[in-house]
Amino acid sequence: MEGYIFDRRSGGTTLAQCVVRLFPKDKDERITIPYSDIARLVFSGKDTAAGKSFETWVKKYHEKKAAGEKNIRLEPEKLD
């Protein structure tokens, strides 16, 4: 499976209780995968968050809101 890991939750007492959350490359959904189901991870080296920050998003949000846009959401970029 290929995609963007956007969250991980650890702290359970077993690997099955710890999970990563992922946006799959070719689907518009979020999935949760237990650590116990992961055999291997390979990172592309591309940091899709590089040069981005919450402050930048807030600034863009306020600009869009001031322009009258509705339903403004934080959306992930499509993976190559």
N, C-alpha and C positions, 0 to 999 in steps of 0.2 A: 504494500500500500504506500502511496506517495501523497504527501500533503504538508500542511503547515501546522506544527504543534503550537497551540496558543495558550495552553494551560497544563499544569501537572499538579496532581494532588497526592501527596504522600502522607505518611503518618499512621497508616493502618498497621495492624499487627501481622498481616500477610500481604504477599505481592498482589493477590486478587483484590485487596481492598484499596490499593494504590492505583491511580489511573493517570493517563494522559488524555487530553482532549485535542482533537485534530479537525482541521478543515481539509477534507480530501481534495486532491488536485482537480479531479474532473466532476465533482458533485457540489451542489450548493446546499450543504448540510454540515452539521457538527456531529462528530461521533466520539464516543468515549471508549477507550481501550484499556483494559486492566494490564498492569505491568506483567502479570503472569502470562499474558498472551503475546508478549513482545519477545522475539528471539534475537533481534538485532536492530540497531538504529544506525542510519547513515545520514550525516548532515551535509548539505550541499555547499556550505560555506557562505551562501548568500544570506545576509541578515536583512530580512524584509522590513525590520523596524529601524534600520540605520538611518539616522538623520531625522527621525520622527520622534515626537514626544507628545505627551498628553497636553502640554501647553499649546503646541502647534495645532492639535486637533480642536482644542477649546476655541482658539482664535478663529479657525475656519468655521466652526459651528456658529459662533456669534456673527460672523460675516454673512453666512447663509441665512440665519434667522433674521438679521437686519434687512436682508434682501427679500424677505417674505416667504422663504421656502418653508415647507411643512415636512413632517416625518423625516427629519434629519437623523441619519444613523451612522454609526461607525461601521464601515464595511472593509473587510480585508481585500487587499489587492489580489488579482488572479495570479496564480503561480505559473511560471513558464513551463 
